[in-house]
Amino acid sequence: MRLNIAKRLRPAILTLCVIASAHAQGQSFPNRPLRFVVPGASGSSQDVLSRILANKLSEQLGQQVVVDARAGASGIIGIELGKAAAPDGYTLVASTSTLFATLPALGAKLSFDPDRDFLPLSRMASVSNVLLVNASLGVATVADLIKLARAKPGQLNYGSAGNGTPAHLGGAMLNTLTGITTNHVPYKGAAQALTDVMSGQLQFLITSPLVAMPHANAGRIRVIATTGAQRDPLLPQLPLVAESVPGFEITQWWGVMLPAKTPASIVARLHAETVKALNAPEVRDLVAKQGATVRPETAAEFVAFMQAERRRINTLGKQAGIVLD
């Protein structure tokens, strides 16, 4: 009789042990340094923003959060590294609008599933991109650029960090909405494309103000507009592309993920710490100085946002006839 009772109680006892273990794990976490994998090059937008967040998390958690920037294959190398990491909370992964919204929305064949392989914590920050031109092009406004493109069909080139990136989508959207014809030139990274705009090999580029504004302030390029649906509060002097091209909108965002199957108690702890860090006044100020705005939110809000972005980009891809190689 006692043996039967023990057998019946065993599953319940095991369940309680698992719960107790998870609780203890959450209570002791973290007891060693964490790694923050960034799918991009050192000095890129996601790298700069991730370091700001990592520094604050290090302070809050009492453990160093080491940023590990991994460039290559449009960021997929870094994402694969994060996917393969142990789901123990000691590896965070920076997500980007390209990898977690654009490429899935355009039907790219990916080595990871953004929904199955990762758990979302929160968006980190977002930014309206900027439309910039070669400083000697003789273009001061969006209307000027469109007029020049119509006068020289097929002769103006714009760059991007690769097919399906925000710069590619932005140029394709400009062509689609205005009826102009300009040529897309994909690069391995936005930095090289920006260099070629400065040298005159490219005529225009849509990219993040985080990397563009220092060059604009030095007179090496001319920034003529921002690409959001509303004027950027950090760049209020710049008009919207949409003021000349109704319906135009391209933004860039970054988030924080964990490998799938990370224990719920650790996910909750890291979400709380991430939101706390993003809400810190000094973090908001540092992110704003980079031209971006922090976006702390719940995991559910982050998921809903990504799904809406994929629907919007899928529609654009069909309209512009964007085909990924």
C-alpha positions, 0 to 999 in steps of 0.5 A: 500500500505504501509502495503504491502511494509512493508511486502515485506521489512520485510525479508530483514530487518530481514536479515540485523539485523542478519548480524548486530548482527553477526558482533557485536558479532564478534566485542565484542568476547570474553568478558569472559574466553574460554575453550579448551577441550582436549580429553586426560589425563593431561600430555598427548601429546595433553594436553601439546601442547594444553596448549602451544597454550592456553597460547598464545591465552590467551595473544592475546585475553585478556581472559583466555583460560582454558584447560579442559583435559578429559580422558576416552573412548580413548578420546571420552568422551572429544569429546562428551563434545565438541560436546555438547558445545554451538556453541558460540566460547567459547569452543575449542576442540583439535582433534587427529589423532586417533579420527578424522582420524584413527577410522573413517577410520577403520569404528569404531562406533562413537558417533560423526561425525567428519565432521558434528559435528565440524568445523575445524580451523587448525592443531596444530602440528604433530610429527613422532612417535618413535620405542622404545624397552626395554633397556635390550632386546639386540636390537639396530636397527630396523633390530635387532628387526626384526631378534629377532621377526623372531627367536621368532615368536609370543613371542614379545609383543607391546603395545598401547593406544587401538585398532586403535591408532597410536601404534596399526597401527604401530605394525600392519604395521611392521608385515604386511611389514616384515612378522613377528608375534608379539602380540598387547596388548592394554592398557587404555593409552600410559603411562601404556604401556610405563611403561611396556616396561621399566619393560620388560613386553612388548618388544617394543612400537611405541609412541610419542617422547614427552613422550618417549625421557625423559625416553630414555635420562635417559636410561630407554628405548632405542629409535631406529628409527622414523616413518615418511617418512623423518628423523625428523629434531628434532631427526636427529640422529635417522634413519627411520623405513622405511630405513629398512622397505620400505613403513613404515610411522606412524605419529601423529597430533593434531588440533583445532576444534569448535562445529558445527554452531559456527557463521562464524565471530567468526570462522574467528576470532579464526582461525586468532588468532590460526594461529597467535599463532602457528606462534609465535616464542616462540610457535614454540620453545616450541612445538619443545622442546616437539618434535613436529612441528607446522602446521598452515594452512587454514581450507580447507587445514586441511580438505583435510589433514584429508581426505587423512589420512583416505584414507591411513589408510583405505588401511592399515587397510584392508591390516593388517586385523585390526578389531576394537572391 
